[in-house]
Amino acid sequence: MKFLADVRAEAQRVTWPTRRETLITTGLVLAMAALTAAFFFIVDQLIGIAVRSLFGLGG
């Protein structure tokens, strides 16, 4: 019982983010994931072009 009381007391001390903060943070995470995906896609395409031109593969 003491453990549960301690857990409840600790949970009340937590500073929970507001809905707005959560939405902004989620949006930033999704935007950074999209930018990272685009960056690696472009780099992969450039490396593919360089390898094809270097070795004459893929027509």
PDBQT receptor file of N, H, CA, C and O in Angstrom, charges set to zero:
ATOM      1  N   MET A   1       0.821  -1.192   0.000  1.00  0.00    +0.000 N 
ATOM      2  CA  MET A   1       0.000   0.000   0.000  1.00  0.00    +0.000 C 
ATOM      3  C   MET A   1       0.871   1.265   0.000  1.00  0.00    +0.000 C 
ATOM      4  O   MET A   1       0.540   2.265  -0.637  1.00  0.00    +0.000 OA
ATOM      5  N   LYS A   2       1.978   1.195   0.720  1.00  0.00    +0.000 N 
ATOM      6  H   LYS A   2       2.247   0.382   1.237  1.00  0.00    +0.000 HD
ATOM      7  CA  LYS A   2       2.871   2.362   0.752  1.00  0.00    +0.000 C 
ATOM      8  C   LYS A   2       3.428   2.635  -0.639  1.00  0.00    +0.000 C 
ATOM      9  O   LYS A   2       3.574   3.786  -1.051  1.00  0.00    +0.000 OA
ATOM     10  N   PHE A   3       3.736   1.560  -1.354  1.00  0.00    +0.000 N 
ATOM     11  H   PHE A   3       3.617   0.625  -1.020  1.00  0.00    +0.000 HD
ATOM     12  CA  PHE A   3       4.258   1.729  -2.714  1.00  0.00    +0.000 C 
ATOM     13  C   PHE A   3       3.256   2.470  -3.587  1.00  0.00    +0.000 C 
ATOM     14  O   PHE A   3       3.621   3.408  -4.296  1.00  0.00    +0.000 OA
ATOM     15  N   LEU A   4       1.994   2.053  -3.539  1.00  0.00    +0.000 N 
ATOM     16  H   LEU A   4       1.698   1.291  -2.963  1.00  0.00    +0.000 HD
ATOM     17  CA  LEU A   4       0.971   2.707  -4.357  1.00  0.00    +0.000 C 
ATOM     18  C   LEU A   4       0.777   4.165  -3.944  1.00  0.00    +0.000 C 
ATOM     19  O   LEU A   4       0.554   5.027  -4.795  1.00  0.00    +0.000 OA
ATOM     20  N   ALA A   5       0.858   4.440  -2.664  1.00  0.00    +0.000 N 
ATOM     21  H   ALA A   5       1.038   3.740  -1.973  1.00  0.00    +0.000 HD
ATOM     22  CA  ALA A   5       0.747   5.825  -2.197  1.00  0.00    +0.000 C 
ATOM     23  C   ALA A   5       1.923   6.652  -2.710  1.00  0.00    +0.000 C 
ATOM     24  O   ALA A   5       1.745   7.804  -3.107  1.00  0.00    +0.000 OA
ATOM     25  N   ASP A   6       3.114   6.073  -2.704  1.00  0.00    +0.000 N 
ATOM     26  H   ASP A   6       3.258   5.138  -2.382  1.00  0.00    +0.000 HD
ATOM     27  CA  ASP A   6       4.295   6.772  -3.218  1.00  0.00    +0.000 C 
ATOM     28  C   ASP A   6       4.173   7.021  -4.719  1.00  0.00    +0.000 C 
ATOM     29  O   ASP A   6       4.540   8.091  -5.206  1.00  0.00    +0.000 OA
ATOM     30  N   VAL A   7       3.662   6.042  -5.444  1.00  0.00    +0.000 N 
ATOM     31  H   VAL A   7       3.364   5.173  -5.048  1.00  0.00    +0.000 HD
ATOM     32  CA  VAL A   7       3.480   6.198  -6.890  1.00  0.00    +0.000 C 
ATOM     33  C   VAL A   7       2.493   7.323  -7.170  1.00  0.00    +0.000 C 
ATOM     34  O   VAL A   7       2.728   8.160  -8.042  1.00  0.00    +0.000 OA
ATOM     35  N   ARG A   8       1.397   7.342  -6.436  1.00  0.00    +0.000 N 
ATOM     36  H   ARG A   8       1.206   6.662  -5.727  1.00  0.00    +0.000 HD
ATOM     37  CA  ARG A   8       0.394   8.392  -6.626  1.00  0.00    +0.000 C 
ATOM     38  C   ARG A   8       0.972   9.771  -6.299  1.00  0.00    +0.000 C 
ATOM     39  O   ARG A   8       0.729  10.733  -7.029  1.00  0.00    +0.000 OA
ATOM     40  N   ALA A   9       1.719   9.871  -5.231  1.00  0.00    +0.000 N 
ATOM     41  H   ALA A   9       1.916   9.090  -4.638  1.00  0.00    +0.000 HD
ATOM     42  CA  ALA A   9       2.327  11.147  -4.845  1.00  0.00    +0.000 C 
ATOM     43  C   ALA A   9       3.312  11.611  -5.912  1.00  0.00    +0.000 C 
ATOM     44  O   ALA A   9       3.365  12.796  -6.240  1.00  0.00    +0.000 OA
ATOM     45  N   GLU A  10       4.082  10.689  -6.446  1.00  0.00    +0.000 N 
ATOM     46  H   GLU A  10       4.039   9.727  -6.180  1.00  0.00    +0.000 HD
ATOM     47  CA  GLU A  10       5.064  11.043  -7.483  1.00  0.00    +0.000 C 
ATOM     48  C   GLU A  10       4.362  11.472  -8.772  1.00  0.00    +0.000 C 
ATOM     49  O   GLU A  10       4.804  12.411  -9.433  1.00  0.00    +0.000 OA
ATOM     50  N   ALA A  11       3.278  10.794  -9.130  1.00  0.00    +0.000 N 
ATOM     51  H   ALA A  11       2.918  10.031  -8.592  1.00  0.00    +0.000 HD
ATOM     52  CA  ALA A  11       2.535  11.130 -10.345  1.00  0.00    +0.000 C 
ATOM     53  C   ALA A  11       1.920  12.527 -10.241  1.00  0.00    +0.000 C 
ATOM     54  O   ALA A  11       1.767  13.210 -11.254  1.00  0.00    +0.000 OA
ATOM     55  N   GLN A  12       1.574  12.944  -9.056  1.00  0.00    +0.000 N 
ATOM     56  H   GLN A  12       1.698  12.389  -8.234  1.00  0.00    +0.000 HD
ATOM     57  CA  GLN A  12       1.006  14.276  -8.885  1.00  0.00    +0.000 C 
ATOM     58  C   GLN A  12       2.066  15.365  -9.022  1.00  0.00    +0.000 C 
ATOM     59  O   GLN A  12       1.728  16.519  -9.287  1.00  0.00    +0.000 OA
ATOM     60  N   ARG A  13       3.324  15.025  -8.848  1.00  0.00    +0.000 N 
ATOM     61  H   ARG A  13       3.599  14.088  -8.633  1.00  0.00    +0.000 HD
ATOM     62  CA  ARG A  13       4.415  15.995  -8.984  1.00  0.00    +0.000 C 
ATOM     63  C   ARG A  13       4.865  16.174 -10.434  1.00  0.00    +0.000 C 
ATOM     64  O   ARG A  13       5.600  17.111 -10.748  1.00  0.00    +0.000 OA
ATOM     65  N   VAL A  14       4.428  15.281 -11.309  1.00  0.00    +0.000 N 
ATOM     66  H   VAL A  14       3.832  14.520 -11.054  1.00  0.00    +0.000 HD
ATOM     67  CA  VAL A  14       4.842  15.340 -12.708  1.00  0.00    +0.000 C 
ATOM     68  C   VAL A  14       4.217  16.566 -13.370  1.00  0.00    +0.000 C 
ATOM     69  O   VAL A  14       3.040  16.862 -13.169  1.00  0.00    +0.000 OA
ATOM     70  N   THR A  15       5.025  17.275 -14.164  1.00  0.00    +0.000 N 
ATOM     71  H   THR A  15       5.981  17.034 -14.327  1.00  0.00    +0.000 HD
ATOM     72  CA  THR A  15       4.512  18.398 -14.940  1.00  0.00    +0.000 C 
ATOM     73  C   THR A  15       4.095  17.859 -16.306  1.00  0.00    +0.000 C 
ATOM     74  O   THR A  15       4.940  17.577 -17.155  1.00  0.00    +0.000 OA
ATOM     75  N   TRP A  16       2.808  17.722 -16.506  1.00  0.00    +0.000 N 
ATOM     76  H   TRP A  16       2.121  17.952 -15.816  1.00  0.00    +0.000 HD
ATOM     77  CA  TRP A  16       2.293  17.168 -17.749  1.00  0.00    +0.000 C 
ATOM     78  C   TRP A  16       2.234  18.252 -18.812  1.00  0.00    +0.000 C 
ATOM     79  O   TRP A  16       1.870  19.386 -18.504  1.00  0.00    +0.000 OA
ATOM     80  N   PRO A  17       2.583  17.935 -20.066  1.00  0.00    +0.000 N 
ATOM     81  CA  PRO A  17       2.510  18.941 -21.126  1.00  0.00    +0.000 C 
ATOM     82  C   PRO A  17       1.056  19.244 -21.478  1.00  0.00    +0.000 C 
ATOM     83  O   PRO A  17       0.168  18.407 -21.314  1.00  0.00    +0.000 OA
ATOM     84  N   THR A  18       0.841  20.458 -21.962  1.00  0.00    +0.000 N 
ATOM     85  H   THR A  18       1.562  21.138 -22.094  1.00  0.00    +0.000 HD
ATOM     86  CA  THR A  18      -0.504  20.821 -22.397  1.00  0.00    +0.000 C 
ATOM     87  C   THR A  18      -0.783  20.178 -23.753  1.00  0.00    +0.000 C 
ATOM     88  O   THR A  18       0.122  19.667 -24.412  1.00  0.00    +0.000 OA
ATOM     89  N   ARG A  19      -2.036  20.213 -24.152  1.00  0.00    +0.000 N 
ATOM     90  H   ARG A  19      -2.772  20.629 -23.617  1.00  0.00    +0.000 HD
ATOM     91  CA  ARG A  19      -2.412  19.654 -25.456  1.00  0.00    +0.000 C 
ATOM     92  C   ARG A  19      -1.665  20.376 -26.574  1.00  0.00    +0.000 C 
ATOM     93  O   ARG A  19      -1.191  19.754 -27.525  1.00  0.00    +0.000 OA
ATOM     94  N   ARG A  20      -1.569  21.695 -26.443  1.00  0.00    +0.000 N 
ATOM     95  H   ARG A  20      -1.954  22.200 -25.670  1.00  0.00    +0.000 HD
ATOM     96  CA  ARG A  20      -0.878  22.490 -27.467  1.00  0.00    +0.000 C 
ATOM     97  C   ARG A  20       0.596  22.096 -27.570  1.00  0.00    +0.000 C 
ATOM     98  O   ARG A  20       1.118  21.920 -28.671  1.00  0.00    +0.000 OA
ATOM     99  N   GLU A  21       1.263  21.960 -26.428  1.00  0.00    +0.000 N 
ATOM    100  H   GLU A  21       0.839  22.103 -25.534  1.00  0.00    +0.000 HD
ATOM    101  CA  GLU A  21       2.673  21.557 -26.427  1.00  0.00    +0.000 C 
ATOM    102  C   GLU A  21       2.847  20.178 -27.058  1.00  0.00    +0.000 C 
ATOM    103  O   GLU A  21       3.796  19.945 -27.807  1.00  0.00    +0.000 OA
ATOM    104  N   THR A  22       1.938  19.281 -26.754  1.00  0.00    +0.000 N 
ATOM    105  H   THR A  22       1.168  19.470 -26.145  1.00  0.00    +0.000 HD
ATOM    106  CA  THR A  22       2.020  17.935 -27.319  1.00  0.00    +0.000 C 
ATOM    107  C   THR A  22       1.861  17.963 -28.834  1.00  0.00    +0.000 C 
ATOM    108  O   THR A  22       2.598  17.287 -29.552  1.00  0.00    +0.000 OA
ATOM    109  N   LEU A  23       0.898  18.746 -29.321  1.00  0.00    +0.000 N 
ATOM    110  H   LEU A  23       0.299  19.295 -28.738  1.00  0.00    +0.000 HD
ATOM    111  CA  LEU A  23       0.682  18.840 -30.772  1.00  0.00    +0.000 C 
ATOM    112  C   LEU A  23       1.866  19.494 -31.472  1.00  0.00    +0.000 C 
ATOM    113  O   LEU A  23       2.267  19.053 -32.549  1.00  0.00    +0.000 OA
ATOM    114  N   ILE A  24       2.426  20.530 -30.879  1.00  0.00    +0.000 N 
ATOM    115  H   ILE A  24       2.101  20.888 -30.004  1.00  0.00    +0.000 HD
ATOM    116  CA  ILE A  24       3.586  21.192 -31.484  1.00  0.00    +0.000 C 
ATOM    117  C   ILE A  24       4.781  20.246 -31.533  1.00  0.00    +0.000 C 
ATOM    118  O   ILE A  24       5.460  20.150 -32.555  1.00  0.00    +0.000 OA
ATOM    119  N   THR A  25       5.031  19.560 -30.445  1.00  0.00    +0.000 N 
ATOM    120  H   THR A  25       4.479  19.638 -29.614  1.00  0.00    +0.000 HD
ATOM    121  CA  THR A  25       6.159  18.624 -30.402  1.00  0.00    +0.000 C 
ATOM    122  C   THR A  25       5.968  17.487 -31.401  1.00  0.00    +0.000 C 
ATOM    123  O   THR A  25       6.915  17.084 -32.077  1.00  0.00    +0.000 OA
ATOM    124  N   THR A  26       4.748  16.974 -31.492  1.00  0.00    +0.000 N 
ATOM    125  H   THR A  26       3.979  17.301 -30.943  1.00  0.00    +0.000 HD
ATOM    126  CA  THR A  26       4.462  15.908 -32.452  1.00  0.00    +0.000 C 
ATOM    127  C   THR A  26       4.689  16.400 -33.875  1.00  0.00    +0.000 C 
ATOM    128  O   THR A  26       5.278  15.696 -34.695  1.00  0.00    +0.000 OA
ATOM    129  N   GLY A  27       4.226  17.595 -34.161  1.00  0.00    +0.000 N 
ATOM    130  H   GLY A  27       3.748  18.167 -33.495  1.00  0.00    +0.000 HD
ATOM    131  CA  GLY A  27       4.434  18.165 -35.499  1.00  0.00    +0.000 C 
ATOM    132  C   GLY A  27       5.905  18.330 -35.830  1.00  0.00    +0.000 C 
ATOM    133  O   GLY A  27       6.329  18.046 -36.950  1.00  0.00    +0.000 OA
ATOM    134  N   LEU A  28       6.691  18.790 -34.853  1.00  0.00    +0.000 N 
ATOM    135  H   LEU A  28       6.347  19.020 -33.943  1.00  0.00    +0.000 HD
ATOM    136  CA  LEU A  28       8.125  18.953 -35.082  1.00  0.00    +0.000 C 
ATOM    137  C   LEU A  28       8.818  17.615 -35.324  1.00  0.00    +0.000 C 
ATOM    138  O   LEU A  28       9.704  17.510 -36.172  1.00  0.00    +0.000 OA
ATOM    139  N   VAL A  29       8.412  16.602 -34.575  1.00  0.00    +0.000 N 
ATOM    140  H   VAL A  29       7.693  16.687 -33.886  1.00  0.00    +0.000 HD
ATOM    141  CA  VAL A  29       9.004  15.270 -34.767  1.00  0.00    +0.000 C 
ATOM    142  C   VAL A  29       8.673  14.744 -36.160  1.00  0.00    +0.000 C 
ATOM    143  O   VAL A  29       9.544  14.204 -36.842  1.00  0.00    +0.000 OA
ATOM    144  N   LEU A  30       7.424  14.897 -36.584  1.00  0.00    +0.000 N 
ATOM    145  H   LEU A  30       6.717  15.336 -36.030  1.00  0.00    +0.000 HD
ATOM    146  CA  LEU A  30       7.033  14.422 -37.923  1.00  0.00    +0.000 C 
ATOM    147  C   LEU A  30       7.761  15.199 -39.022  1.00  0.00    +0.000 C 
ATOM    148  O   LEU A  30       8.181  14.621 -40.024  1.00  0.00    +0.000 OA
ATOM    149  N   ALA A  31       7.908  16.518 -38.827  1.00  0.00    +0.000 N 
ATOM    150  H   ALA A  31       7.566  16.988 -38.013  1.00  0.00    +0.000 HD
ATOM    151  CA  ALA A  31       8.617  17.330 -39.817  1.00  0.00    +0.000 C 
ATOM    152  C   ALA A  31      10.087  16.921 -39.920  1.00  0.00    +0.000 C 
ATOM    153  O   ALA A  31      10.629  16.809 -41.019  1.00  0.00    +0.000 OA
ATOM    154  N   MET A  32      10.728  16.700 -38.772  1.00  0.00    +0.000 N 
ATOM    155  H   MET A  32      10.288  16.791 -37.879  1.00  0.00    +0.000 HD
ATOM    156  CA  MET A  32      12.134  16.286 -38.804  1.00  0.00    +0.000 C 
ATOM    157  C   MET A  32      12.297  14.900 -39.420  1.00  0.00    +0.000 C 
ATOM    158  O   MET A  32      13.270  14.648 -40.132  1.00  0.00    +0.000 OA
ATOM    159  N   ALA A  33      11.359  14.010 -39.153  1.00  0.00    +0.000 N 
ATOM    160  H   ALA A  33      10.569  14.215 -38.575  1.00  0.00    +0.000 HD
ATOM    161  CA  ALA A  33      11.414  12.677 -39.769  1.00  0.00    +0.000 C 
ATOM    162  C   ALA A  33      11.265  12.782 -41.284  1.00  0.00    +0.000 C 
ATOM    163  O   ALA A  33      11.958  12.088 -42.028  1.00  0.00    +0.000 OA
ATOM    164  N   ALA A  34      10.362  13.650 -41.742  1.00  0.00    +0.000 N 
ATOM    165  H   ALA A  34       9.800  14.214 -41.138  1.00  0.00    +0.000 HD
ATOM    166  CA  ALA A  34      10.174  13.843 -43.185  1.00  0.00    +0.000 C 
ATOM    167  C   ALA A  34      11.421  14.452 -43.827  1.00  0.00    +0.000 C 
ATOM    168  O   ALA A  34      11.835  14.025 -44.905  1.00  0.00    +0.000 OA
ATOM    169  N   LEU A  35      12.018  15.445 -43.170  1.00  0.00    +0.000 N 
ATOM    170  H   LEU A  35      11.682  15.792 -42.294  1.00  0.00    +0.000 HD
ATOM    171  CA  LEU A  35      13.242  16.052 -43.702  1.00  0.00    +0.000 C 
ATOM    172  C   LEU A  35      14.389  15.050 -43.761  1.00  0.00    +0.000 C 
ATOM    173  O   LEU A  35      15.149  15.019 -44.728  1.00  0.00    +0.000 OA
ATOM    174  N   THR A  36      14.505  14.239 -42.728  1.00  0.00    +0.000 N 
ATOM    175  H   THR A  36      13.886  14.264 -41.942  1.00  0.00    +0.000 HD
ATOM    176  CA  THR A  36      15.552  13.223 -42.705  1.00  0.00    +0.000 C 
ATOM    177  C   THR A  36      15.344  12.196 -43.811  1.00  0.00    +0.000 C 
ATOM    178  O   THR A  36      16.294  11.794 -44.483  1.00  0.00    +0.000 OA
ATOM    179  N   ALA A  37      14.101  11.776 -43.994  1.00  0.00    +0.000 N 
ATOM    180  H   ALA A  37      13.329  12.102 -43.448  1.00  0.00    +0.000 HD
ATOM    181  CA  ALA A  37      13.794  10.813 -45.056  1.00  0.00    +0.000 C 
ATOM    182  C   ALA A  37      14.110  11.404 -46.426  1.00  0.00    +0.000 C 
ATOM    183  O   ALA A  37      14.686  10.725 -47.276  1.00  0.00    +0.000 OA
ATOM    184  N   ALA A  38      13.737  12.666 -46.648  1.00  0.00    +0.000 N 
ATOM    185  H   ALA A  38      13.269  13.218 -45.958  1.00  0.00    +0.000 HD
ATOM    186  CA  ALA A  38      14.033  13.319 -47.923  1.00  0.00    +0.000 C 
ATOM    187  C   ALA A  38      15.542  13.444 -48.140  1.00  0.00    +0.000 C 
ATOM    188  O   ALA A  38      16.036  13.202 -49.242  1.00  0.00    +0.000 OA
ATOM    189  N   PHE A  39      16.263  13.818 -47.097  1.00  0.00    +0.000 N 
ATOM    190  H   PHE A  39      15.861  14.015 -46.203  1.00  0.00    +0.000 HD
ATOM    191  CA  PHE A  39      17.716  13.944 -47.208  1.00  0.00    +0.000 C 
ATOM    192  C   PHE A  39      18.354  12.615 -47.616  1.00  0.00    +0.000 C 
ATOM    193  O   PHE A  39      19.158  12.567 -48.547  1.00  0.00    +0.000 OA
ATOM    194  N   PHE A  40      17.991  11.535 -46.910  1.00  0.00    +0.000 N 
ATOM    195  H   PHE A  40      17.339  11.574 -46.153  1.00  0.00    +0.000 HD
ATOM    196  CA  PHE A  40      18.598  10.250 -47.229  1.00  0.00    +0.000 C 
ATOM    197  C   PHE A  40      18.152   9.725 -48.586  1.00  0.00    +0.000 C 
ATOM    198  O   PHE A  40      18.918   9.030 -49.253  1.00  0.00    +0.000 OA
ATOM    199  N   PHE A  41      16.929  10.042 -49.013  1.00  0.00    +0.000 N 
ATOM    200  H   PHE A  41      16.306  10.607 -48.471  1.00  0.00    +0.000 HD
ATOM    201  CA  PHE A  41      16.478   9.651 -50.350  1.00  0.00    +0.000 C 
ATOM    202  C   PHE A  41      17.331  10.340 -51.412  1.00  0.00    +0.000 C 
ATOM    203  O   PHE A  41      17.782   9.705 -52.366  1.00  0.00    +0.000 OA
ATOM    204  N   ILE A  42      17.549  11.656 -51.238  1.00  0.00    +0.000 N 
ATOM    205  H   ILE A  42      17.182  12.171 -50.464  1.00  0.00    +0.000 HD
ATOM    206  CA  ILE A  42      18.352  12.403 -52.216  1.00  0.00    +0.000 C 
ATOM    207  C   ILE A  42      19.792  11.899 -52.242  1.00  0.00    +0.000 C 
ATOM    208  O   ILE A  42      20.360  11.705 -53.317  1.00  0.00    +0.000 OA
ATOM    209  N   VAL A  43      20.382  11.687 -51.076  1.00  0.00    +0.000 N 
ATOM    210  H   VAL A  43      19.920  11.845 -50.203  1.00  0.00    +0.000 HD
ATOM    211  CA  VAL A  43      21.754  11.182 -51.019  1.00  0.00    +0.000 C 
ATOM    212  C   VAL A  43      21.840   9.802 -51.658  1.00  0.00    +0.000 C 
ATOM    213  O   VAL A  43      22.792   9.517 -52.385  1.00  0.00    +0.000 OA
ATOM    214  N   ASP A  44      20.861   8.944 -51.399  1.00  0.00    +0.000 N 
ATOM    215  H   ASP A  44      20.087   9.175 -50.809  1.00  0.00    +0.000 HD
ATOM    216  CA  ASP A  44      20.848   7.611 -51.995  1.00  0.00    +0.000 C 
ATOM    217  C   ASP A  44      20.759   7.692 -53.522  1.00  0.00    +0.000 C 
ATOM    218  O   ASP A  44      21.440   6.949 -54.228  1.00  0.00    +0.000 OA
ATOM    219  N   GLN A  45      19.923   8.590 -54.021  1.00  0.00    +0.000 N 
ATOM    220  H   GLN A  45      19.370   9.194 -53.447  1.00  0.00    +0.000 HD
ATOM    221  CA  GLN A  45      19.803   8.752 -55.467  1.00  0.00    +0.000 C 
ATOM    222  C   GLN A  45      21.118   9.248 -56.073  1.00  0.00    +0.000 C 
ATOM    223  O   GLN A  45      21.541   8.767 -57.124  1.00  0.00    +0.000 OA
ATOM    224  N   LEU A  46      21.753  10.199 -55.415  1.00  0.00    +0.000 N 
ATOM    225  H   LEU A  46      21.408  10.590 -54.562  1.00  0.00    +0.000 HD
ATOM    226  CA  LEU A  46      23.029  10.722 -55.931  1.00  0.00    +0.000 C 
ATOM    227  C   LEU A  46      24.112   9.654 -55.927  1.00  0.00    +0.000 C 
ATOM    228  O   LEU A  46      24.884   9.547 -56.880  1.00  0.00    +0.000 OA
ATOM    229  N   ILE A  47      24.174   8.868 -54.863  1.00  0.00    +0.000 N 
ATOM    230  H   ILE A  47      23.547   8.955 -54.089  1.00  0.00    +0.000 HD
ATOM    231  CA  ILE A  47      25.164   7.781 -54.817  1.00  0.00    +0.000 C 
ATOM    232  C   ILE A  47      24.859   6.749 -55.907  1.00  0.00    +0.000 C 
ATOM    233  O   ILE A  47      25.770   6.233 -56.555  1.00  0.00    +0.000 OA
ATOM    234  N   GLY A  48      23.572   6.453 -56.103  1.00  0.00    +0.000 N 
ATOM    235  H   GLY A  48      22.832   6.872 -55.577  1.00  0.00    +0.000 HD
ATOM    236  CA  GLY A  48      23.190   5.513 -57.164  1.00  0.00    +0.000 C 
ATOM    237  C   GLY A  48      23.590   6.008 -58.536  1.00  0.00    +0.000 C 
ATOM    238  O   GLY A  48      24.086   5.235 -59.355  1.00  0.00    +0.000 OA
ATOM    239  N   ILE A  49      23.382   7.282 -58.798  1.00  0.00    +0.000 N 
ATOM    240  H   ILE A  49      22.979   7.910 -58.133  1.00  0.00    +0.000 HD
ATOM    241  CA  ILE A  49      23.778   7.873 -60.084  1.00  0.00    +0.000 C 
ATOM    242  C   ILE A  49      25.294   7.797 -60.257  1.00  0.00    +0.000 C 
ATOM    243  O   ILE A  49      25.785   7.470 -61.337  1.00  0.00    +0.000 OA
ATOM    244  N   ALA A  50      26.027   8.100 -59.194  1.00  0.00    +0.000 N 
ATOM    245  H   ALA A  50      25.628   8.366 -58.316  1.00  0.00    +0.000 HD
ATOM    246  CA  ALA A  50      27.491   8.051 -59.273  1.00  0.00    +0.000 C 
ATOM    247  C   ALA A  50      27.991   6.639 -59.524  1.00  0.00    +0.000 C 
ATOM    248  O   ALA A  50      28.905   6.443 -60.324  1.00  0.00    +0.000 OA
ATOM    249  N   VAL A  51      27.410   5.655 -58.858  1.00  0.00    +0.000 N 
ATOM    250  H   VAL A  51      26.668   5.814 -58.208  1.00  0.00    +0.000 HD
ATOM    251  CA  VAL A  51      27.847   4.272 -59.055  1.00  0.00    +0.000 C 
ATOM    252  C   VAL A  51      27.504   3.800 -60.462  1.00  0.00    +0.000 C 
ATOM    253  O   VAL A  51      28.312   3.135 -61.111  1.00  0.00    +0.000 OA
ATOM    254  N   ARG A  52      26.304   4.144 -60.938  1.00  0.00    +0.000 N 
ATOM    255  H   ARG A  52      25.647   4.685 -60.411  1.00  0.00    +0.000 HD
ATOM    256  CA  ARG A  52      25.924   3.745 -62.302  1.00  0.00    +0.000 C 
ATOM    257  C   ARG A  52      26.826   4.379 -63.334  1.00  0.00    +0.000 C 
ATOM    258  O   ARG A  52      27.222   3.723 -64.298  1.00  0.00    +0.000 OA
ATOM    259  N   SER A  53      27.160   5.651 -63.147  1.00  0.00    +0.000 N 
ATOM    260  H   SER A  53      26.838   6.184 -62.364  1.00  0.00    +0.000 HD
ATOM    261  CA  SER A  53      28.049   6.294 -64.131  1.00  0.00    +0.000 C 
ATOM    262  C   SER A  53      29.479   5.762 -64.031  1.00  0.00    +0.000 C 
ATOM    263  O   SER A  53      30.178   5.666 -65.039  1.00  0.00    +0.000 OA
ATOM    264  N   LEU A  54      29.911   5.419 -62.822  1.00  0.00    +0.000 N 
ATOM    265  H   LEU A  54      29.343   5.497 -62.003  1.00  0.00    +0.000 HD
ATOM    266  CA  LEU A  54      31.260   4.930 -62.632  1.00  0.00    +0.000 C 
ATOM    267  C   LEU A  54      31.433   3.534 -63.233  1.00  0.00    +0.000 C 
ATOM    268  O   LEU A  54      32.437   3.258 -63.890  1.00  0.00    +0.000 OA
ATOM    269  N   PHE A  55      30.466   2.667 -63.010  1.00  0.00    +0.000 N 
ATOM    270  H   PHE A  55      29.651   2.891 -62.476  1.00  0.00    +0.000 HD
ATOM    271  CA  PHE A  55      30.578   1.287 -63.459  1.00  0.00    +0.000 C 
ATOM    272  C   PHE A  55      29.781   0.987 -64.720  1.00  0.00    +0.000 C 
ATOM    273  O   PHE A  55      29.861  -0.123 -65.245  1.00  0.00    +0.000 OA
ATOM    274  N   GLY A  56      29.021   1.942 -65.212  1.00  0.00    +0.000 N 
ATOM    275  H   GLY A  56      28.956   2.845 -64.786  1.00  0.00    +0.000 HD
ATOM    276  CA  GLY A  56      28.251   1.746 -66.428  1.00  0.00    +0.000 C 
ATOM    277  C   GLY A  56      27.140   0.714 -66.267  1.00  0.00    +0.000 C 
ATOM    278  O   GLY A  56      26.832  -0.016 -67.210  1.00  0.00    +0.000 OA
ATOM    279  N   LEU A  57      26.541   0.646 -65.093  1.00  0.00    +0.000 N 
ATOM    280  H   LEU A  57      26.791   1.238 -64.327  1.00  0.00    +0.000 HD
ATOM    281  CA  LEU A  57      25.484  -0.326 -64.830  1.00  0.00    +0.000 C 
ATOM    282  C   LEU A  57      24.111   0.352 -64.911  1.00  0.00    +0.000 C 
ATOM    283  O   LEU A  57      23.991   1.558 -64.694  1.00  0.00    +0.000 OA
ATOM    284  N   GLY A  58      23.111  -0.413 -65.216  1.00  0.00    +0.000 N 
ATOM    285  H   GLY A  58      23.208  -1.392 -65.392  1.00  0.00    +0.000 HD
ATOM    286  CA  GLY A  58      21.744   0.069 -65.166  1.00  0.00    +0.000 C 
ATOM    287  C   GLY A  58      21.306   0.900 -66.341  1.00  0.00    +0.000 C 
ATOM    288  O   GLY A  58      20.281   1.578 -66.262  1.00  0.00    +0.000 OA
ATOM    289  N   GLY A  59      22.044   0.872 -67.427  1.00  0.00    +0.000 N 
ATOM    290  H   GLY A  59      22.877   0.322 -67.492  1.00  0.00    +0.000 HD
ATOM    291  CA  GLY A  59      21.638   1.543 -68.655  1.00  0.00    +0.000 C 
ATOM    292  C   GLY A  59      21.746   3.006 -68.554  1.00  0.00    +0.000 C 
ATOM    293  O   GLY A  59      21.437   3.715 -69.512  1.00  0.00    +0.000 OA
TER     294      GLY A  59
